Amino acid sequence: MTPEISCLSIGLPVYNGEQFLEESLNSLLNQTFEDFELIISDNGSTDRTQEICRAYAAKDQRIRYHRSEQNHGAAWNYNRVFELSIGKYFKWACHDDLCAHEYIEQCVEILESNPSVVLCYANTTFIDEQGKFLENYSEDLHLDAAKPHERYRQYHRRFLYKYKCNPQFGVLRSSALAMTRLMGKYEGSDIILFAELALLGEFYEIPEYLFFRRQHPQMSRQANPTDEELAVWYDPANKGKLQLPIWRLLFEHLLAIGRTQLSWSEKIFCYLQLRTFLRWKRRELGKELTKAAQWILRVESLGSVKPLRGKM
């Protein structure tokens, strides 16, 4: 253990993750970098997740296991593990993904030697349910521009056509993450979170393929194919509410720019960048307006139906 390297917190939010959980925990606990705490937040699992977590916590004092008896949604659980953390650096981990043994060590070394970097992550290899190779994937999100609006432009253009959210599972500077609104309770909130981080500092991409992302039917998007289902995955309170994810992204981008401590000139440059968003997403924005109009008409028609009165 290198004494000059400060503590890292790994946050693992989980709900019914028994199928892959032990493999994921072994991947984290066998890292070459050992100076970390592992915070597991169990979102009311009904399978063997609690049993597995308690068994591992009993064997390794670095593990802190927390359990909610109610499922509060993925956004709450992701934020919960960060709120419980104490490390200088922070990493989200999933119950179904794997990391090469040296992944965390390489990320921490980059953050220690580059104070301007707020996120370090490695390239991704997609694997299947059995852990077999599917494909290598490069996020190309190495943001090294000195000015915030230039990093925002780099990030903004990438997420419009390529972003797969793999950098979310890199290693973050906790002080920068604490300056954001963390994960919002809506679809695409990770996109806004990392837009905020891009305004705060640089992203560093390690070219080696050290992160193994598992593709399987129970992944959030596969298991929740509609906007409405995915919104409920983020927060159960979204059930039955109108979902306009692209308009929400536009609105949240505006809020993110406004709340970040930037000069007015930087903010103006960032606001102007949203013209690209409007141009690239104009069809989706138009479809969502039609969807909203149909939803309003349906609600009004249901409200106009009055119950029959009289003797039955």
CORKA-V218686 format. One record per residue. N is the residue number from 0. SS is DSSP state (hx for helix, st for strand, lp for the rest). OMEGA is omega in whole degrees, -180 to 180 (none if undefined). Layout:
((N:SS:OMEGA) (N:SS:OMEGA))
//
This chain:
((0:lp:-179) (1:lp:-171) (2:lp:-176) (3:lp:179) (4:lp:-177) (5:lp:-176) (6:lp:175) (7:st:172) (8:st:174) (9:st:179) (10:st:-179) (11:st:174) (12:st:-175) (13:st:172) (14:lp:-180) (15:lp:-176) (16:lp:-172) (17:lp:-173) (18:lp:-175) (19:lp:-169) (20:hx:-177) (21:hx:179) (22:hx:179) (23:hx:179) (24:hx:178) (25:hx:178) (26:hx:-179) (27:hx:-176) (28:hx:-180) (29:lp:177) (30:lp:176) (31:lp:173) (32:lp:-171) (33:lp:-174) (34:lp:-179) (35:st:168) (36:st:178) (37:st:-179) (38:st:178) (39:st:176) (40:st:-178) (41:st:-172) (42:st:177) (43:lp:-179) (44:lp:180) (45:lp:178) (46:lp:-178) (47:lp:-177) (48:hx:-179) (49:hx:180) (50:hx:-180) (51:hx:-178) (52:hx:-179) (53:hx:178) (54:hx:179) (55:hx:180) (56:hx:179) (57:hx:-177) (58:hx:-175) (59:lp:-175) (60:lp:177) (61:lp:-175) (62:st:171) (63:st:-176) (64:st:177) (65:st:-178) (66:st:170) (67:st:179) (68:lp:-179) (69:lp:177) (70:lp:-179) (71:lp:-179) (72:lp:-175) (73:hx:-178) (74:hx:178) (75:hx:-176) (76:hx:177) (77:hx:180) (78:hx:-178) (79:hx:-178) (80:hx:177) (81:hx:179) (82:hx:180) (83:lp:-173) (84:lp:179) (85:lp:-172) (86:lp:173) (87:lp:178) (88:st:-177) (89:st:177) (90:st:169) (91:st:175) (92:st:177) (93:lp:-178) (94:lp:-175) (95:lp:-179) (96:lp:-179) (97:st:177) (98:st:172) (99:lp:-174) (100:lp:-175) (101:lp:-174) (102:hx:-175) (103:hx:-179) (104:hx:-180) (105:hx:180) (106:hx:-179) (107:hx:178) (108:hx:178) (109:hx:-179) (110:hx:179) (111:hx:-176) (112:hx:-178) (113:lp:-177) (114:lp:-179) (115:lp:-179) (116:st:178) (117:st:-180) (118:st:173) (119:st:-179) (120:st:178) (121:st:177) (122:st:-167) (123:st:166) (124:st:176) (125:st:179) (126:st:-180) (127:lp:-177) (128:lp:-179) (129:lp:-180) (130:lp:-179) (131:lp:-178) (132:st:173) (133:st:179) (134:st:171) (135:st:-176) (136:st:177) (137:lp:-178) (138:lp:-179) (139:lp:-178) (140:lp:178) (141:lp:-175) (142:lp:-176) (143:lp:178) (144:lp:-176) (145:lp:-176) (146:lp:-178) (147:hx:-176) (148:hx:177) (149:hx:175) (150:hx:179) (151:hx:179) (152:hx:178) (153:hx:-178) (154:hx:-175) (155:hx:-178) (156:hx:-180) (157:hx:-175) (158:hx:-180) (159:hx:-176) (160:hx:-172) (161:lp:-167) (162:lp:178) (163:lp:174) (164:lp:176) (165:hx:178) (166:hx:178) (167:hx:-177) (168:hx:170) (169:lp:179) (170:st:-175) (171:st:171) (172:st:-173) (173:hx:-179) (174:hx:177) (175:hx:-180) (176:hx:-180) (177:lp:179) (178:lp:179) (179:lp:175) (180:lp:-179) (181:lp:-176) (182:lp:176) (183:lp:-176) (184:lp:-179) (185:lp:-180) (186:lp:178) (187:lp:-178) (188:hx:176) (189:hx:177) (190:hx:-180) (191:hx:178) (192:hx:-177) (193:hx:169) (194:hx:176) (195:hx:180) (196:hx:178) (197:hx:177) (198:hx:-176) (199:hx:-177) (200:lp:-174) (201:st:173) (202:st:180) (203:st:180) (204:st:174) (205:st:-172) (206:st:180) (207:st:180) (208:st:-173) (209:st:-180) (210:st:-176) (211:st:-175) (212:st:-175) (213:st:176) (214:lp:180) (215:lp:-173) (216:lp:-177) (217:lp:174) (218:lp:-172) (219:hx:-177) (220:hx:-180) (221:hx:-178) (222:hx:-179) (223:lp:-170) (224:lp:-178) (225:lp:178) (226:hx:-178) (227:hx:179) (228:hx:-180) (229:hx:178) (230:hx:178) (231:hx:175) (232:hx:177) (233:hx:-177) (234:lp:180) (235:hx:179) (236:hx:179) (237:hx:-177) (238:lp:178) (239:lp:-179) (240:lp:177) (241:lp:-180) (242:lp:177) (243:lp:-169) (244:hx:-178) (245:hx:175) (246:hx:179) (247:hx:178) (248:hx:179) (249:hx:180) (250:hx:-178) (251:hx:174) (252:hx:179) (253:hx:179) (254:hx:-178) (255:hx:178) (256:hx:-177) (257:hx:-175) (258:hx:-180) (259:lp:-179) (260:lp:179) (261:lp:173) (262:lp:-180) (263:hx:179) (264:hx:177) (265:hx:-180) (266:hx:180) (267:hx:178) (268:hx:179) (269:hx:178) (270:hx:180) (271:hx:179) (272:hx:-179) (273:hx:173) (274:hx:177) (275:hx:177) (276:hx:-179) (277:hx:-179) (278:hx:-175) (279:hx:-175) (280:lp:-173) (281:hx:-180) (282:hx:179) (283:hx:178) (284:hx:178) (285:hx:179) (286:hx:-180) (287:hx:175) (288:hx:177) (289:hx:178) (290:hx:180) (291:hx:179) (292:hx:179) (293:hx:-180) (294:hx:179) (295:hx:179) (296:hx:-180) (297:hx:179) (298:hx:-180) (299:hx:180) (300:hx:177) (301:hx:-180) (302:hx:-178) (303:hx:179) (304:lp:-177) (305:lp:-179) (306:lp:178) (307:lp:179) (308:lp:179) (309:lp:-177) (310:lp:178) (311:lp:none))
//
